Structure formats: structure tokens, C-alpha cells
Amino acid sequence: MMDPKKLNQAFSLNRRIILVVVIALLPLSLFSLDSANRMREHVDALAGARLVANANATAASQREAINLARQLLMSATMDEDIMSGTPRCSREIRAQLLGQQAVMNIARSDAQGRVLCSGLAYEGEVSLAGQPWWESGKTQNRMTLSPPTMGQISQRQTIVAMLPLFGDDGRFVGALTAAISTAWMEAAMKNLRLSSTAMVVLADGNGKVVMQSAGPVLGRLDINMGGSAYRLHTSGPTGDWLYSSAPIFGRDLYVVFAEPQQKLLSVVNRFWVQNLILPIATMIFASLAVWWGIQFHVVRWFGQLSKKASAIAQGKYQPSQFNFGTSAPEIQSFAKTLHQMATDIAAQKTELSTALAHSRALAREINHRVKNNLQILLSLLHMQATRLPGGEARDILEKTLARMSAVSITQRLTYEQSETVDHGTVNMCQLLEALIQQWQVTFANRPQTIKLDCEIEAFPADKAIPIALIVVETVFNAMNHGFGDRATGTVSLSLRRGNAMVILSIEDDGLGFDLQQTPGQLGFSLIEALTLQLGASLSIRSHDGAGTTVTIEMPVRSSVSEDAAG
């Protein structure tokens, strides 16, 4: 399934409105196609009716010769001379054929097929036996027709109508035959003039073509079509033909009337194509018109509006040079609103810039005063501490100085870095290095070494002060109480990253102490309170003579942990 966003991008305004136009015109197009199909079916029916009517008309003209032959044969059965084959037989037959053109000859033959008499003169003995139509016809009790064949007496192409004769006992005693001129039948077909492109075919009961007026040579036809028109596929360049058949005489002979499909259905095809092309052309023309209208009246102005909006997004609020005077009123109104919005944003930006500059100046002034005030307090406390003799009071004052110094350094670093890094963060490595530098002065008379391993830079300022105070308390405890009378010692500071954790570790190699004796002491109480404030976990490990390790693991929010990760 296509992504809805990609689908939405794929259909521009032009495409969507053109789709609406196509949908709106679709019912009309379907109606036109349906009307064209109905008209085609109607004209097809008319064409079939025309073929059937022409086939019946042609069959009627051909049926005249067949009916005439039947009448002559029936009349001959009433003549005793003809039936008996007397010497007057031929004269009687010629009398009946007088003035006839369709029927060329009538002959009387016996049961063995020997011709007894004929309207046309013949020499010698003529026998019809062995002819397929003779052998088939003598088994019938009705008149039958032969396919076109060469007449043995007339020596012309004929269709033989055979009327079998039977005695009182039902035995075959001979036949009367009439030779129908195929030339007369062809002339009758041509004289109909039903269509200049039509073709008339005579076919036997099996659909085999026995004679045709003109046109391409056809193969076997489907005769038993029940009056319907059938398509005839030919292999020649003449194309397809539609035809209908009608019987001339029983199931022996049929007329097939055929016309080229292209000629017969040319009108309906043109009408159908017009009804097919018209809605498609309408859709195309309407779509082009809509596309041009939208492109000229809407889309090009949207492009100008988009450029204006893009300029505003880039901070260019000055009046643009775009002219929307010839656009639609709605677009002009939108352009005026966009221009007014740009003007308002420019004014607000100026006000905000002034207010921001004032706020920054005020913040710098406040930070500067806080820094100076803290420095004054630190100087006063330092002066006071130097006047006190060594002892518990001086230790307490020096530790207080160290705590205030940690707060002062954190505030100073936050203030100094506010112009270059995110507000509210402090570089922890710089903070710890600054504390160590001060401690080196404070503990200058002591040989202990303070090492730093730091990989955390940007860190939230609200968490930096508690960490700095924890470091101050721990380092001061180690320097003042952790080494006793030992000449040397080392305090190691480590601030590093863990899995979603920041780990602070302060380790010394001093004398260690008994953890059971620490409750109630101010330093450890302060460390616990600060750890609780950070939402961290505190771990203290110490043994007599084995040094002390203070570990604090604090979770940091994902957004802050990335900053803390440097």
C-alpha cells in the first residue's frame, strides 16, 4: 500500500482537479458508449434483417426455375405418350418446353437409367445410370435436385431436377428429369441488382458452394443458421463477410446472400467510433482547459506566494517585488495578509532583539555583581582565616572558603561560557581543574598529590554545584584526615560516563577509617544530603590502612546525557 504522504505529494492541484473533471464527465462518457453499443446492436440487427430479406428475395427468383421444372415434370406425368415413352413422347415434350428458357430439356428414362425420349435430340443410347444424383434420387419419393453438372444431352451446365416414378407395386420404374439452365440462374441473380458489393452463392445442403455470382472463392458455409447473419472469415484481402441463407428447394439447394462486413457496417462503425472518441476528446479538452486555467489563475500565483513565504522563513521581511495585481481577489487578499504578517514579524523581531539585548546586558551586569560580591566575601573570609591560629576553627573556616570557592568558580564558568555554549551548562573538567589549582595553594605545605581523570564537559549547572561541593567535602576530608603523619599521598578524581549514568569517583591511598564512626559528622551528612539532591546513589568503601573510595552514580536524562557525554 502506498504511503499516504507520498500519495498526497503525487497528486498536485492540477491532477486533483483534472481527476474531478474526469469523474464528472465519466457518467456522460459511459452513457455515450452505452448509446453507441445499443445503436451498434440495432444496426447489426438491421443488417442481419437486410441479409435475410435479400437472401429470401434471391431464393424466390431462383425458385421460379425450380417451380417451373416441377410444374413441367408434373404436367409430363399426365401425358400418356411421355409416360409410356411412345414415338410421340419427344414431340410432346418439345410442345411443353415451347417458349421456356429456364428449363432447357425434359427427358423420360426407364428404371435402368436409359433415356427413352427427350425434348432435345440426341444420338445413340444415353444412360443416366451411375450419376450420383440419379442413384440418390431413385431412392427418394419426391423430386430432387442435382448439383450443377454437365448435361449429357444438352452438353451445357445444368441443374437436374429428377422426379422418380413408381409402379402400382411400388417398384421404381424410371424417372422424369428436367435440365435447369445454370446460365439462366446466374443471369437472374445478376438482374436482381440488390447491392453492388453483394455476392450471391448457391450451396448444397452440406454448405458446399456449387455456384456463385462473383467475389472471392468461399469455403464451406454454415447453412442451417435459422435466418441469422453469420460472419465469414476469408484468407484473402477482401476481409470478413456477413451472410444469410434461404432454401430454394427443400434441403437440396440454398441461396446464400453475402456482403462485406466493412461495407455493411461502415455507418454503425463510424457512429460507434464517434461516440467513443467524443467523450474521450471531451475529457482531454476539458482536462487541458482546466489545467491551463488552474496553471494561469492559481498555480503560478501559488509559486509567487511560496517564494514570498520562503523569503519570510529565511528572515527576509522586507516588502517583496511580487505583483499580484492581476491575480484573483482571493489570492490578492492572501498576498496582502502574507505581506502584513511579514511586516508584523519584522516589527516583533526588532522588539525581541532589543529586549534580548537588554536582558543579556542585565544578566551580564547581575553575573558581574554576583561574581564581585562572592569574591569580596571570599577575600574577607580568607583574611579572617589567616588571622586565626591553626586549629578546628581555622579548619572550619578554610572548608567554608573551599565550599564558597566551588560555588564561585561554578558561577564564573557558567557566566563565561554562556556566550559560547548552551545556557545552563558548565564544563566540569574546567571546574574540577580550577578547584585543584586552588587546593594546590591551600595545601601547599602538604606533599599530597591530586590527580584528575575527567571526560565530562558540558553538564547541567544545577547539578554541577552539588557535585563540586561533594568533591570539596571528600577531598578536604582526605587531605586533612586521610593521611595522618604520612609524608606523601595521592587523591584521584574521576568523572566519566556509564550506561545512562554519570559516575563520580574520589579515591585516596590514605589510612582509611571505620565507617561505623562516621554518622553524625557534618561532612558526611552534607555528602549524603547532596547525593539525595542529585537523585544519585552513594557508595563509600574504606578499611584501616587501605584508603577510602567514594563513588556516586547519578542518572541523567537522555537530552542532558548527550550534552554531558561531550
SVG drawing of the C-alpha trace seen along z (x, -y; Angstrom):
<svg xmlns="http://www.w3.org/2000/svg" viewBox="-53 -47 110 102">
<polyline fill="none" stroke="black" stroke-width="0.4" points="0.0,0.0 1.3,-3.4 2.4,-5.8 -0.4,-8.4 2.2,-11.2 3.7,-10.1 0.2,-9.6 -0.7,-13.2 2.5,-14.5 1.9,-12.6 -1.5,-14.3 -0.8,-18.0 -3.7,-20.6 -3.8,-20.2 -4.0,-16.5 -6.7,-16.5 -9.0,-18.9 -8.4,-17.1 -9.4,-13.9 -12.6,-15.6 -13.3,-16.7 -12.8,-13.1 -15.1,-11.8 -17.7,-14.4 -17.6,-13.5 -17.5,-9.8 -21.3,-9.2 -21.8,-11.2 -19.0,-9.1 -20.4,-5.8 -23.9,-6.9 -22.4,-7.8 -20.6,-4.4 -23.8,-2.6 -25.8,-4.5 -23.2,-3.6 -23.3,0.0 -27.1,0.1 -27.1,-1.6 -24.5,0.9 -26.7,3.8 -29.7,2.2 -27.8,1.6 -26.4,5.1 -30.0,6.4 -31.0,4.3 -28.0,5.6 -29.0,9.1 -32.6,8.4 -31.3,6.9 -29.2,10.0 -32.2,12.3 -34.5,10.3 -32.1,10.2 -31.4,13.9 -35.1,14.7 -35.6,12.4 -32.8,14.1 -34.1,17.5 -37.5,16.5 -36.0,15.6 -34.1,18.8 -37.2,20.7 -39.0,19.7 -36.9,22.0 -37.3,24.9 -41.0,24.4 -41.2,24.2 -39.3,27.5 -41.6,29.1 -44.7,27.9 -43.4,29.2 -42.5,32.6 -45.9,32.9 -47.5,32.0 -45.5,34.6 -46.8,37.3 -50.3,36.5 -49.2,37.2 -49.6,40.9 -47.2,40.7 -44.5,39.3 -45.1,41.8 -45.2,44.7 -42.2,43.5 -44.1,43.7 -42.7,42.2 -44.8,39.2 -43.0,38.7 -40.3,36.3 -42.8,34.2 -45.0,33.8 -42.0,32.8 -41.0,30.1 -44.5,28.8 -44.3,28.3 -40.9,26.6 -42.0,24.2 -41.0,20.7 -39.2,21.8 -35.6,20.6 -35.0,21.6 -35.8,25.3 -33.6,26.5 -34.9,30.1 -37.1,32.8 -36.3,36.5 -38.0,39.8 -35.8,42.6 -36.5,46.2 -35.6,48.0 -32.1,48.7 -31.4,45.0 -31.7,45.4 -33.2,42.3 -36.5,43.2 -37.3,39.8 -36.1,36.2 -37.1,32.7 -33.6,32.2 -32.4,34.5 -29.7,37.0 -27.8,39.7 -27.3,43.2 -28.1,44.5 -27.9,42.2 -27.9,43.6 -28.2,41.7 -27.2,44.6 -24.1,44.1 -24.6,40.4 -24.6,39.6 -27.8,37.5 -29.5,40.4 -28.5,43.1 -29.6,40.9 -32.8,39.6 -34.2,43.0 -34.4,43.9 -36.5,40.8 -40.2,40.5 -40.0,36.7 -38.4,34.5 -34.7,34.0 -32.1,31.6 -28.6,32.3 -25.6,30.0 -24.5,28.2 -23.4,30.8 -22.7,31.2 -25.9,32.3 -25.4,35.5 -27.9,34.4 -27.7,30.6 -23.9,30.6 -24.3,27.5 -24.0,26.7 -27.3,27.6 -29.0,28.5 -31.1,31.6 -34.5,31.9 -35.4,35.6 -38.9,36.9 -38.8,40.7 -41.6,42.8 -43.0,45.9 -45.4,48.6 -48.6,49.8 -46.5,52.3 -44.1,49.5 -41.2,50.6 -39.0,47.9 -39.9,47.9 -38.0,44.8 -37.8,41.1 -38.6,37.7 -35.7,35.3 -35.7,31.6 -32.4,29.8 -32.4,26.3 -30.0,23.8 -27.4,22.5 -26.7,19.7 -30.3,18.6 -30.0,18.8 -26.8,16.7 -28.4,14.1 -31.4,14.0 -29.0,13.4 -27.3,10.6 -30.5,9.0 -31.6,8.6 -29.1,5.8 -29.6,5.9 -26.2,4.4 -23.1,3.5 -20.8,5.2 -23.0,8.2 -22.3,11.8 -24.9,14.5 -23.9,18.1 -25.7,21.4 -24.8,24.1 -26.0,27.6 -27.4,29.0 -23.9,29.5 -22.9,25.9 -20.6,26.6 -20.6,23.8 -21.9,25.0 -22.2,21.7 -21.6,18.0 -22.1,14.8 -18.8,13.1 -16.4,12.4 -13.7,14.5 -13.8,18.2 -15.6,19.3 -15.2,22.4 -17.9,24.5 -20.7,22.4 -23.0,22.8 -26.3,23.2 -28.5,24.1 -28.4,20.6 -32.1,20.2 -32.3,16.9 -29.4,15.2 -26.4,13.5 -23.0,15.1 -19.5,13.8 -17.4,15.4 -13.7,15.2 -11.7,15.3 -8.0,15.6 -7.9,13.1 -7.6,9.3 -11.4,9.0 -11.9,9.2 -14.8,10.6 -18.3,11.1 -21.7,11.3 -24.2,13.6 -27.6,15.2 -29.1,18.3 -32.5,19.2 -33.6,22.6 -34.5,22.8 -35.8,26.4 -36.1,28.4 -32.7,29.3 -31.0,29.8 -30.2,26.3 -29.8,23.0 -29.1,19.4 -26.5,17.5 -26.5,13.7 -23.3,12.1 -22.0,8.6 -18.6,7.3 -18.8,6.6 -16.8,3.4 -19.2,2.0 -22.4,3.2 -21.5,1.9 -19.4,-1.1 -22.1,-3.6 -22.5,-2.0 -18.8,-1.7 -18.3,-5.3 -21.1,-6.2 -19.7,-3.9 -16.2,-5.4 -17.6,-8.9 -19.4,-8.1 -16.2,-6.5 -13.9,-9.3 -16.3,-12.2 -16.3,-11.6 -12.5,-10.9 -11.9,-14.1 -14.2,-15.9 -12.3,-14.7 -8.9,-15.6 -10.1,-19.0 -11.8,-19.7 -8.7,-18.5 -6.4,-20.7 -8.7,-23.7 -8.8,-23.1 -5.1,-22.6 -4.5,-25.9 -7.0,-27.7 -5.5,-26.5 -2.0,-27.0 -2.6,-30.5 -5.0,-31.7 -3.9,-29.7 -0.7,-27.7 1.6,-30.4 0.4,-32.7 1.0,-30.0 4.6,-29.8 4.9,-33.6 3.3,-33.2 5.6,-30.2 8.7,-32.4 7.4,-35.1 6.7,-32.7 10.2,-31.2 11.8,-34.6 9.9,-35.2 11.1,-31.8 14.7,-32.9 14.2,-36.1 13.8,-38.4 10.9,-40.5 11.3,-43.5 8.5,-44.2 8.9,-41.9 8.7,-42.9 6.0,-40.4 3.0,-41.9 -0.3,-40.2 -2.4,-43.0 -3.8,-40.7 -4.5,-37.7 -7.9,-36.7 -9.2,-38.7 -8.8,-35.8 -5.1,-35.5 -4.6,-39.3 -6.2,-39.1 -3.9,-36.3 -0.8,-38.1 -1.8,-41.2 -2.2,-39.1 1.2,-37.5 2.8,-40.9 1.2,-42.2 2.4,-39.1 5.9,-39.7 5.7,-43.4 4.4,-42.3 7.1,-39.6 9.8,-42.2 8.5,-44.6 8.2,-41.8 11.7,-40.6 13.1,-44.1 11.3,-44.3 12.5,-40.9 16.1,-41.7 16.1,-44.9 14.6,-43.0 17.1,-40.2 20.0,-42.6 18.7,-44.4 18.2,-41.0 21.7,-39.9 23.2,-43.2 21.2,-42.9 22.3,-39.3 25.9,-40.2 25.6,-43.0 24.0,-40.7 26.6,-38.0 29.3,-40.5 28.0,-41.8 27.4,-38.3 31.0,-37.4 32.4,-40.6 30.3,-40.1 31.4,-36.4 35.0,-37.5 34.7,-40.1 33.2,-37.5 36.0,-35.1 38.6,-37.8 37.1,-38.7 36.9,-35.1 40.4,-34.5 41.7,-37.5 39.8,-36.2 41.2,-32.7 44.8,-34.0 44.4,-35.8 43.2,-32.6 45.7,-30.3 45.8,-26.7 43.1,-24.6 39.5,-23.5 38.1,-27.0 40.6,-27.7 39.8,-24.3 36.1,-25.0 36.7,-28.5 39.0,-27.0 36.5,-24.4 33.8,-27.1 36.1,-29.1 36.6,-26.0 32.8,-25.5 32.1,-29.1 35.0,-29.0 33.4,-26.0 30.2,-27.9 32.0,-31.0 34.0,-29.0 30.8,-27.3 29.0,-30.6 32.0,-32.2 32.4,-29.4 28.6,-29.4 28.8,-33.1 31.9,-33.0 30.6,-30.1 27.0,-31.4 28.0,-33.1 29.6,-30.0 27.7,-27.0 24.1,-26.2 22.8,-28.2 22.6,-26.4 25.6,-24.2 29.2,-24.2 32.4,-22.4 33.0,-20.0 36.6,-19.4 37.5,-23.1 35.6,-23.3 37.5,-20.5 40.8,-21.7 40.1,-25.2 39.3,-23.6 42.5,-21.6 44.5,-24.8 43.0,-26.5 43.7,-23.4 47.3,-23.4 47.6,-26.8 45.5,-25.8 47.5,-22.6 50.9,-24.0 52.6,-22.8 51.4,-19.3 53.1,-16.8 49.9,-15.0 49.1,-14.9 45.7,-15.4 45.1,-13.7 42.2,-14.3 40.6,-11.9 37.7,-13.8 35.7,-13.0 32.6,-15.1 32.4,-18.6 29.0,-20.2 27.0,-19.4 23.8,-20.9 24.8,-23.8 22.2,-22.9 23.9,-19.6 27.4,-21.0 27.3,-22.8 26.2,-19.7 29.0,-17.7 31.6,-20.4 30.5,-20.5 30.7,-16.7 34.2,-16.8 35.3,-19.6 34.0,-17.7 35.6,-14.5 39.0,-16.0 39.2,-18.1 38.4,-15.1 41.2,-13.1 43.7,-15.9 43.0,-16.8 42.4,-13.4 43.1,-10.7 46.9,-10.6 47.8,-11.3 51.5,-11.8 52.4,-10.2 54.8,-12.2 53.1,-11.5 49.7,-10.6 47.5,-10.7 43.9,-11.7 42.4,-10.6 39.3,-12.3 37.4,-10.6 34.3,-11.8 33.2,-9.6 30.3,-8.2 28.5,-4.9 25.3,-3.3 22.9,-6.2 24.8,-7.1 27.5,-9.7 29.9,-8.2 32.0,-10.3 34.7,-8.5 37.1,-10.1 39.8,-7.7 42.8,-8.2 45.5,-5.8 45.4,-7.1 44.9,-5.4 41.2,-4.7 38.7,-4.8 36.0,-2.9 32.7,-3.5 30.8,-2.9 32.2,-6.1 31.1,-8.5 27.4,-9.0 26.7,-12.5 29.7,-14.2 28.9,-17.3 31.0,-16.4 29.3,-13.0 25.9,-14.4 26.4,-17.1 27.6,-14.5 24.5,-12.3 22.2,-15.4 23.8,-16.5 23.7,-12.9 20.0,-12.8 19.5,-16.1 21.1,-14.7 18.9,-11.6 22.1,-9.5 23.4,-6.5 26.3,-6.8 28.9,-4.2 31.8,-4.5 34.4,-1.9 37.2,-2.2 39.3,0.0 42.0,-0.8 45.3,-1.2 43.6,-0.6 42.4,-4.1 39.0,-5.3 36.8,-5.4 33.7,-7.4 31.5,-6.6 28.4,-8.4 26.3,-7.2 23.7,-9.6 21.2,-9.1 21.0,-11.9 18.0,-12.5 18.6,-11.4 18.7,-15.0 21.1,-16.1 23.2,-12.9 24.1,-13.6 25.3,-17.1 27.1,-15.5 28.7,-13.0 30.5,-15.9"/>
</svg>
